Structures are given as structure tokens and as C-alpha cells.
Amino acid sequence: MALMLVSLSTFAQKQTKDTVKQARTERYGLRVGVDLHRLTKSFYDKDYKGFEVVGDYRLTKKIYIAGELGNENKTVNDDQLNFTTKGSYFKVGFDYNTYENWLDMENMIYAGMRYGVGSFSQELNSYTIYNTNPYFGQTTVTPGTKFDGLNASWIELVGGMKAELFNNLYLGVSVRINYLVSEKKPENFDNLYIPGFNRTYDGKFGAGFNYTLSYFIPIYKKTGSK
């Protein structure tokens, strides 16, 4: 009987240790940063100025509320058209982390969605009239026409990853597929570039990406399973 009680006691202690070992304290908080792609492009591309702040908040073990806030000023110089787009945008949505971290890792491989809205202006700097008569050639017109009060909204499908470089400092990358939901177009012109959405293709679709450097601010801890 005494041997049986010792065995039961040893088994209970082992179960308690295993349970403690499996329990894991995870951190919840806010991560904020900047898009390195837009920031660096502003220095080497004379036709572009842009800045984007990124952030996410860990809501559950797998789900993060996420968003971006930015501003862009871009001049597009095509073969027959030169125009400048200026404006700001805001995106909000969620990310779902599919990566199973181990030990004290807090990395992410995620998929998510955003709803974006933008307010901007378009300025038609110049356009070229093509003439089939070789004698007259092409004529470039510089009207300097500006269209204010434009806006657009869209949905983004997002996929990306975030990896911790140092304590609380993360490097991330994401790709986005955009679908235009609504837009206010200028009269006798079109929204060929929308801040936050990028170039428009086939009228409704766009694509983009970002490289981010962000810092995690812990707010509270929660104990859960491994």
C-alpha cells in the first residue's frame, strides 16, 4: 500500500511538472513602425515622395488588428502622358498568424485583409497628341490642369512575414493584391494612380508590397498552452 501511495505521488508530481512545462506566458501589445521601401524610395527617386506608418495589436493568440497610414506624392511620366498624384490614405483590417512559434519566439507568417480609403488630387502636367502624318509629328500639350477632392476605397488581400531581429525589433515584408470598390474620377481624366493603392490595371485591380521595420511595445502577458 505504501509503495502504491509513493507511486501515485510520483505520478502526480510528474503530471504537475509536465503541465507547468506546457504552460507558456505570451506577450500582448502594440507594434509600430515604418515602411522602409517608401522611405528609401523618397531619397533615390526624384519623382516620388512617400511615407507610411504601420502598426498591429495582438488581439488573440493568432489574430492581430492591423493597419497602415500614409502619404504619397508621385509623378508618372509615360510615353504620352505626364501627371502627378498627391494624397493620403488609411487602411485597417486584421492579420492571422499561421506560424507556430516555439520557446520565446514571436515571429509571424500571416495572411490578412485590409479596407483602405484614400483622399487625393491629380494634376495633368502634359500630354502628347499622336499624329499619323509624319510631317507634323507629335504635339505635346502642357495644360497644368488640376483635379481636387478625389477619393477611393478598396479591399486588400495581404500575405507576409515578420521576424524578430533583436529584442522587440522586427523586420517584415508583405505583398498585397488590391480590388477597387469605389472611386471619384476627375472629369475627362482617370485615376491612373491612387495613393496607397498604386497603379490601376484593368480599372479595378492593383498590387503592392512593403518592407517594414517595427518595434513591439508589451502591454500585458497571458499564460496559455504551447
URCOR-V618310 format. One record per backbone hydrogen bond with DSSP energy under -0.5 kcal/mol. NH is the residue of the N-H (numbers start at 1). CO is the residue of the C=O. If there is no record, write none. Layout:
# URCOR-V618310
nh-><NH NH>
co-><CO CO>
This chain:
# URCOR-V618310
nh-><5 6 7 8 9 10 11 12 13 14 15 16 17 18 19 20 21 22 23 24 26 26 28 30 31 32 33 34 35 36 36 37 39 40 41 42 43 44 45 46 48 49 51 53 54 55 56 57 58 59 59 60 64 65 66 67 68 69 70 71 72 73 74 75 76 76 77 78 78 82 83 84 85 86 87 88 89 90 91 92 93 94 95 96 97 97 98 98 101 105 108 110 111 112 113 114 115 116 117 118 119 120 121 122 123 124 125 125 126 127 128 129 130 134 136 137 139 141 141 143 144 144 145 147 148 150 152 153 154 155 156 157 158 158 159 160 161 162 163 165 165 166 169 170 170 171 172 173 174 175 176 177 178 179 180 181 182 184 185 189 192 194 197 198 200 201 204 205 206 208 210 212 213 214 215 216 217 218 219 220 222 224 226>
co-><1 2 3 4 5 6 7 8 9 10 11 12 13 14 15 16 17 18 19 224 24 222 220 217 56 215 54 213 52 34 211 211 35 36 37 38 40 40 41 44 45 73 71 69 33 67 31 65 29 57 63 63 95 57 93 55 91 53 89 51 87 49 85 47 74 83 75 76 81 126 76 123 74 121 72 119 70 117 68 115 66 113 64 111 62 95 96 109 99 102 162 160 96 158 94 156 92 154 90 152 88 150 86 147 84 145 82 123 82 141 80 139 128 132 133 133 129 127 139 141 124 125 124 122 146 120 118 182 116 179 114 177 112 156 175 110 173 108 171 163 169 169 166 168 214 163 212 161 210 159 208 157 206 155 204 153 153 151 183 186 190 198 194 194 192 205 201 201 178 176 174 172 34 170 32 168 30 216 28 28 26 24 22>
